[in-house]
Amino acid sequence: ARVLEAARRLSAQAAGGDTGSGERCGKHQEPLKLFCEDDGAFICAICRESRAHRSHRMLPAQDAAQGYKGQIQTRLQALKEDRDKLLGLREAEMRRNW
């Protein structure tokens, strides 16, 4: 859910030309430019050097958002197909009952 919300915010920022000044680290007030894959959270450059994240895998925030956006689109398409199949089964059952 956090990744989805972050992807939405990044998409809105890209569409609106926003520089992302509203997205800041709670501890350091630095921009959240990195994504910690191990924790699934956006972090600032200072947090990256802390013991908590030093050994974790990192991605630039934009790259992480794009990757997760692709995964979300794939899963959404699968859910739409499942929904269509269920609606078809429901319609067939209703016709059979009539």
C-alpha positions as CSV (number, residue, x, y, z in Angstrom):
1,A,0.0,0.0,0.0
2,R,2.9,2.4,0.8
3,V,4.5,1.7,-2.6
4,L,1.2,2.2,-4.4
5,E,0.6,5.5,-2.6
6,A,4.2,6.6,-3.4
7,A,3.8,5.6,-7.0
8,R,0.6,7.7,-7.2
9,R,2.4,10.7,-5.7
10,L,5.4,10.4,-8.0
11,S,3.1,10.1,-11.1
12,A,1.1,13.2,-10.0
13,Q,4.4,15.1,-9.4
14,A,5.6,14.1,-12.9
15,A,2.4,15.1,-14.5
16,G,2.2,18.4,-12.7
17,G,5.9,19.3,-12.9
18,D,6.1,19.3,-9.1
19,T,9.7,19.1,-7.8
20,G,8.6,16.9,-4.9
21,S,9.4,19.5,-2.3
22,G,6.5,18.1,-0.2
23,E,8.1,14.7,0.1
24,R,10.7,15.0,2.9
25,C,12.3,12.7,5.4
26,G,10.7,13.0,8.8
27,K,14.1,12.9,10.6
28,H,16.3,15.0,8.3
29,Q,13.9,17.1,6.2
30,E,15.8,15.9,3.0
31,P,14.0,14.9,-0.2
32,L,13.1,11.2,-0.4
33,K,15.1,10.3,-3.5
34,L,15.9,6.6,-2.7
35,F,13.8,3.5,-2.3
36,C,15.0,0.8,0.1
37,E,13.9,-2.5,-1.4
38,D,14.5,-4.4,1.8
39,D,12.2,-2.2,3.9
40,G,9.8,-1.2,1.1
41,A,10.2,2.5,2.0
42,F,11.3,5.7,0.4
43,I,14.3,7.3,2.3
44,C,16.6,10.2,2.0
45,A,20.4,10.2,1.2
46,I,21.3,10.7,4.9
47,C,19.1,7.7,6.0
48,R,20.9,5.6,3.3
49,E,24.2,6.0,5.2
50,S,22.6,5.0,8.6
51,R,23.2,1.5,10.0
52,A,19.6,0.7,9.5
53,H,19.9,0.9,5.7
54,R,23.6,0.7,4.9
55,S,23.5,-3.0,3.7
56,H,20.1,-2.8,2.0
57,R,19.4,-2.7,-1.7
58,M,18.6,0.7,-3.0
59,L,17.0,2.1,-6.2
60,P,16.4,5.7,-7.3
61,A,12.8,6.6,-6.3
62,Q,11.7,7.1,-9.9
63,D,13.0,3.7,-11.0
64,A,11.3,2.0,-8.1
65,A,8.0,3.7,-8.9
66,Q,8.2,2.7,-12.5
67,G,8.9,-0.9,-11.6
68,Y,6.1,-1.2,-9.2
69,K,3.8,0.7,-11.5
70,G,4.4,-2.1,-14.1
71,Q,3.6,-4.8,-11.6
72,I,0.4,-3.0,-10.5
73,Q,-0.7,-2.7,-14.1
74,T,-0.1,-6.4,-14.7
75,R,-2.0,-7.5,-11.6
76,L,-4.8,-5.1,-12.4
77,Q,-5.2,-6.6,-15.8
78,A,-5.4,-10.1,-14.3
79,L,-8.1,-8.9,-11.9
80,K,-10.1,-7.4,-14.7
81,E,-10.0,-10.7,-16.6
82,D,-11.1,-12.6,-13.5
83,R,-13.9,-10.1,-13.0
84,D,-15.1,-10.5,-16.6
85,K,-15.0,-14.3,-16.2
86,L,-17.1,-14.1,-13.0
87,L,-19.6,-11.7,-14.5
88,G,-20.0,-14.1,-17.4
89,L,-20.6,-17.0,-15.1
90,R,-23.1,-15.0,-13.1
91,E,-25.0,-14.0,-16.2
92,A,-25.1,-17.6,-17.4
93,E,-26.4,-18.7,-14.0
94,M,-29.1,-16.1,-14.0
95,R,-30.2,-17.1,-17.5
96,R,-30.3,-20.8,-16.4
97,N,-32.4,-19.8,-13.4
98,W,-34.9,-17.9,-15.5
